[in-house]
Amino acid sequence: MTGELQRGRAHYERQEWTGAFRALSRADRAAPLAAGDLEWLAMSAYLIGRDDDYLRILERAHQAHLDSGERRCAVRCAFWLGFRLFLRGEVGRATGWFARAQRLLEGESRECAEQGYLLTPSWNSRSPPGSGRPPTHVRRELRISASAAATRT
């Protein structure tokens, strides 16, 4: 492990986002970061207002998770990409990421928290304006996903 990677992780753990971003970026330039470190780099970018860097780095984390067979981690990255793009008003790109995440979850034999994440877009599109609550069937699905995730931790 390089000194920059260690420094970046230490900055991140102390919630020193600018220091984490700088050190992890230097470590990434020296040798491509692993998926988990890419997620930390992406979050650091987000927390210091570097939104485009956040999206670009999170896309790399998504692919790194796929390459290492960590489908659920890849789904989480895809969800956060879609969610951020949706908040930026880039609905087309957001929808693409949500669809990608959904495809990755197809064939999952067990309920998981990531399935609950993917209910968020349907919640927003099906809720009565101003209600702030998901429809009854979405709340039920969220409870099932949360319960399944809780029993595995």
Residue, then its C-alpha position, 0 to 999 in steps of 0.5 A: m500500500t502506498g503512502e498516498l493511499q494510506r494518507g487518503r484513507a486516514h483523511y477520509e476516516r477523519q472526515e477531512w474530505t479535501g485531504a482525502f480527495r487530494a491524497l486518493s487522487r495522487a494514489d490513483r494516478a500512481a496506480p489505479l485504485a481498487a473499487g472500495d477506494l474509488e468509492w471513497l475518492a468519489m464520496s470525497a469529491y462529492l463532499i467538496g463540491r466536485d460533482d463531475d469528478y464524483l460521477r466520473i469516479l463512481e462510474r469507475a467504481h461501478q465497473a471495478h466492482l463488476d470486474s471483481g464480481e461484486r454485483r451488489c456493490a456495482v448496483r449501489c454505485a449505479f443507484w447513486l449515479g442515477f440518483r445524483l443525475f436525477l437530482r441534476g435534472e439529467v433524467g435520461r442518464a439517470t433512468g439508464w443507470f437505474a435500469r442497469a442496476q435493475r438488470l444486475l439484480e435480476g436473478e438475485s435469489r434473495e431479497c436485498a437492500e439494493q432492491g429497496y434502493l431501486l424502489t426510490p425512483s418508482w416511489n418518486s414517480r408514483s407518489p401523489p404530489g406533495s405527499g412525501r410518502p411512497p404508495t402503500h405497495v412500495r412501502r410494503e416492498l421497502r419493508i420486505s427489503a429492509s427486513a431481508a437485509a437486516t437478517r443478514t447483517 
